[in-house]
Amino acid sequence: MPSWVPRSKLEWAYFGSTATQAVAIIPAQVTILVVYLQWVNSVVYQVPLAYVTPLTLGTTALGALYQLALTLDAYRIKNNIQLFVQCVCNICLSIATVMQYSQIKEANRRILINHDMYGTPFAKHEWKFWDHVSPALITCIVVSCACSVAMCLFAYGLYREFSWALYEQVSPDRKMRLRYFAYQIYLVILKFTPFFIISFILLYDLIDVHYVEPEFSLTMAIIPVALIHVGLAVYFVRIETFIGMSFVLVGHVAEIVYLVSRIVVLNSRSRLANTLLKDEMVFMAVVALGFSAIAFTAGSICVTNFRKGLKPLVLGQVQRKRPNNDFENDYQFQRLNHNVVAAPEQARRFALD
């Protein structure tokens, strides 16, 4: 059975990096949010400025939690590709954490000098909000950057362990390993793309569009559609359905077109280009665009590999022969399920070792 628990020293070290990040950043971000909510007056929620601090704090905290969950998932499937993509993702989160400092500082300055039409201030001037939260924000930056460096170092060390698991569990045949490599890349990218797309949509919709219809509702509808798209992509690529994957690839193209259009709008001279958190919106959109483009490319390669012997392996219809000294909890590879399903006679003759 697959194991979610780290076993080797390197696995514990890598897990320690993401766990330290989550334990340090999440409580700090939640504490800053609580202080912010007590500091501002209710009239501030009339303007997009009020959403800057909560959204940046929420994005960073959820990113740290998501990284911790994906670390355990990487141990379950022993996927070194996921570890390396996690490192890239964590570097992006570290950049967002650095950007967060200046964004909250600017939001604090603007809140202090503004008021509503009746003269009610946006915040309590007697509270020194920035003086209280700036040390915590700096701590988050240091922890996130340090954990990103540690994750990269430990991921390089885990590469050999997980590579041997892939060789042992999949096949010594080079072509089959390359097909499975493309399949792994596709599934891994599918796990990370929604986070950046959803992060961008929340920032763009709540701050830039700010409830203006019909764009607000149409943009928010992208979130459930994107999640459904990921589920269908995982299912269709595993059962090797050409028609289903055609619709999935069209969905990837739609994501790319939408993100490109928003990047163009944010860098144009339109009203939507003059917005708070513009730099972070563009950053999230660019990262999401990169993941979407990779997902489309990897998905297209997976389609070209259909009907070439990978499906029985993915569905668990083929199982390697276990040596007598092998353990039951040995490394597992990513399948639809981990139960061996009876396969036709021809599939059972497919040699893996």
C-alpha positions, 0 to 999 in steps of 0.5 A: 500500500502507498505510504504518506509518511516520510521514511528516509532521512531526506524525506523527513528533511524535505518534509521538515522544510515545508512543515516549518514553512506552514507552521511559521507562516500560517499562524503569522498570516492569520494573526495579521489578518485578525489584527487588520480586521480589528484595526479597520472600520466597517466603512473601508469595505466600500472600496477595493483597498479593503481587500488588499491585505486579506487577499494577500494574506490568504494567498500566502497562507493557503499556498504554504498549506497546499505545499505541505499537503503536496509533499505528503502526496509526493511521498505517496507516489514517490514522484521526483517531478512533483518535488522539483515542481514544488520547489519552483512553486515555492520560489513563486510563493516566496516572491509573492511573500516579498511582494506582500510586504510592500503591498500591505505597507502601501495599503496601510498608508492609503487607509490611514489618509482616507475616509468615507463621504461622511468623514468616517476614517477607514481605520483607527488612527490610534492603532499602530497597525504597521508597527505591529505587523511589519516584523511578522511580515519580515519573518514570513519572508525570511522563513519562506525564502530559507525553506525554498532553498532547503527544499531545492537542496533536499529535492536534489538528494531525493532525486536518486531515491525516487528515480530508482523507484520509477525504474523498479516499478515501471520498466527498464525499457527507455521508451516506456519510461519516457511515456510514463515520464510525460504522463507524470509531468502532466498529472503533476502540472495539473495539481499546481495550475489551479492554485495560481489560476484561482489566486489570480481570479480572486485578486483580479475579480475582487480588487480590479473588477470589484463586483462589476457585472457581468464580468465578475460573475463570469470570471468567478465561474471559471473557478469551478470550471477549472476544477472540473477540467482538472478532474476530467483531465486526470480521468481521460488521460488514464483511460486513454480516451481520444475524444475526452482528451480533445475536449481537455486540450481545448480547455487548456487552450481556453485557459491560455487565451484567457490568461494572455488576454488578462495580461494584455489588459493589465498592461494596457491603458484601460481602466482595469490596468489602473488597479491595486495589486497590479504587480501580483496579479500580473505575476500570478497570471504569468505563472498560471500561464506558464503552467497551463502551457506546460500542461497543454504540451504534456497533455498533447504528448500523452495523447500521442502515447495512447495505445502504446502499452502504458494504460495497463500499467497506469490502471494497475492491470500489470504488476511487476514480480516481487523478489522474495526479500521485497517489502509489501510497502515498497514504492508505488507509482501513480495509478488510478488505483493500487489494486491489481485489476484482472486484465486480458491475457494479452495485457498480462503478457506485457513484461515490465521487468 
